[in-house]
Amino acid sequence: MTDDMNDQDAAATTAADQDASPLETLQRDKDALQDRLLRLAAEFDNYRKRVDRDRREQADALAADALMDLLPIIDDLERALKAAAADDPLRKGVELIHKQMTDLLRKRGVKSIDAVGTDFDPNYHQAVVHEVSPEHREGEVIEEYARGYMLGERLLRPAMVKVAKA
């Protein structure tokens, strides 16, 4: 499209050059070149912004993938804590490791999704069991099997939950 415009500009310039003085011709050429320079500068600025945005998105995706790899480890530590007796000497070590891992996730902007007691939301929850429960309202999350996590506004993993049926 730019080449077509340049051809049209050249044809118009050639016809106008025959009727114009050399000073007017130079002024027109200068204006055309200045317009072209401004267009190229704008195109380059748009390109630079697009490349910056693509790099940011790629870095965010890589960070999310790395954090996703840590989530099963957190799950295993939580299961170990549930299974360990209060007087188990290894429990304190598992608690310390779990705290370090959750602090690392929090530092990187990862937040857990509060599921139990909330209404089922397919954007944040994955229902693995539906159970009839007269004590709970229809669609209420009554148990969490695996915690869900968010990275900023991005869902890393939905919470796996049990949902009440009427």
Buried (B, 14 or more C-beta within 10 A) or exposed (E): EEEEEEEEBEEEBEEEBEEBEEEEBEEBEEEBEEEBEEEEEEEEEEEEEEEEEEEEEEEEEEBBEEBBEBBEEBBEBBEBBEEBEEEEEEBEEBBEBBEEBBEEBEEBEBEBBEBEEBEBBEEBBBBEEEEEBEEBEEBBBBBBEBBBBBBEEEBBBBBBBBBBEE
